[in-house]
Amino acid sequence: MTRSDLVEELAARFAQLTHRDAELAVKTVLDAMSDALVKGHRIEIRGFGSFSINRRPPRVGRNPRSGESVQIPEKRVPHFKPGKALREAVDAGTVASAKVTAPKVL
């Protein structure tokens, strides 16, 4: 599923949302998640999974063409760990049990 597929699904599922509103909602959520990860925060979505930052230490690599040793600097990379409900749903091959329930709007 791509970002545009997600926007289309959101607009189709909620008739009161225009395509532009659905696009803005997806952009806002993804931007907020990106900003939190850049700041080093952990994101946890119950029933879906959690996003965190892993540190890859510096190491010595090898250039495949020349065989020369190359210093590879330390990196911080995003990491996703699926939640129990998502893991079980993927294992069972069902979609219904993987859905995260949305809060009711008053």
C-alpha positions in Angstrom: 0.0 0.0 0.0 1.3 3.4 -0.9 0.6 6.8 0.6 -1.9 7.6 -2.1 -3.6 4.3 -1.6 -3.9 5.1 2.1 -5.4 8.5 1.2 -7.9 6.9 -1.2 -8.9 4.3 1.4 -9.4 7.0 4.0 -11.5 9.1 1.7 -13.6 6.1 0.6 -14.2 4.9 4.1 -15.3 8.2 5.6 -17.7 10.0 3.2 -17.6 13.2 5.2 -13.9 13.6 4.3 -12.9 15.1 1.0 -9.9 13.8 -0.8 -8.0 16.9 0.2 -8.9 16.5 3.9 -7.9 12.8 3.8 -4.6 13.8 2.2 -4.0 16.4 4.8 -4.8 14.0 7.6 -2.3 11.3 6.3 0.4 14.0 5.8 -0.1 15.4 9.3 0.1 12.0 11.0 3.2 10.9 9.0 4.9 14.2 9.6 4.2 14.0 13.3 5.6 10.5 13.4 8.7 11.5 11.5 9.3 14.5 13.7 9.0 12.3 16.9 11.5 9.8 15.5 14.0 12.6 14.5 13.8 13.8 18.1 14.6 10.3 19.3 11.2 9.6 20.7 9.5 6.2 20.6 6.1 5.8 18.9 3.7 3.1 20.2 0.4 2.3 18.4 -1.5 -0.3 20.5 -2.5 -3.3 18.4 -0.3 -2.3 15.5 3.3 -1.9 16.7 6.0 0.5 17.8 8.6 2.6 16.1 11.9 3.4 17.7 15.5 4.4 16.8 18.3 1.9 16.7 22.0 2.9 16.8 24.4 1.2 14.4 27.9 1.5 15.7 30.8 2.7 13.5 32.6 -0.1 11.7 35.1 -0.9 9.1 33.7 -2.0 5.7 35.2 -3.0 2.4 34.9 -1.4 -1.0 33.7 -4.3 -3.2 35.5 -3.0 -6.3 38.9 -2.3 -4.9 38.9 -4.3 -1.7 40.0 -1.2 0.1 38.9 -0.8 3.8 36.4 2.0 4.4 35.4 3.6 7.7 31.6 3.5 8.0 30.3 6.1 10.5 27.7 5.6 13.2 24.1 5.7 12.1 20.7 6.0 13.7 18.0 4.1 11.9 14.3 3.7 12.4 13.1 0.3 13.6 9.5 -1.1 13.6 8.4 -3.9 15.9 4.9 -5.2 15.1 2.5 -5.6 18.0 1.0 -9.0 19.0 -2.3 -8.5 17.3 -0.6 -7.6 14.0 1.8 -10.5 14.2 -1.0 -12.9 14.9 -3.2 -11.5 12.1 -0.4 -11.7 9.5 0.4 -15.3 10.6 -3.3 -16.3 10.4 -3.7 -14.4 7.1 -6.8 -12.5 8.2 -7.5 -8.8 7.7 -10.4 -8.4 10.2 -8.4 -9.2 13.3 -5.6 -6.8 12.3 -7.8 -3.7 12.2 -7.1 -1.2 15.0 -10.2 0.3 16.3 -10.5 4.1 15.9 -11.8 6.2 18.8 -15.4 7.4 18.6 -15.9 11.0 17.7 -18.5 12.8 19.8 
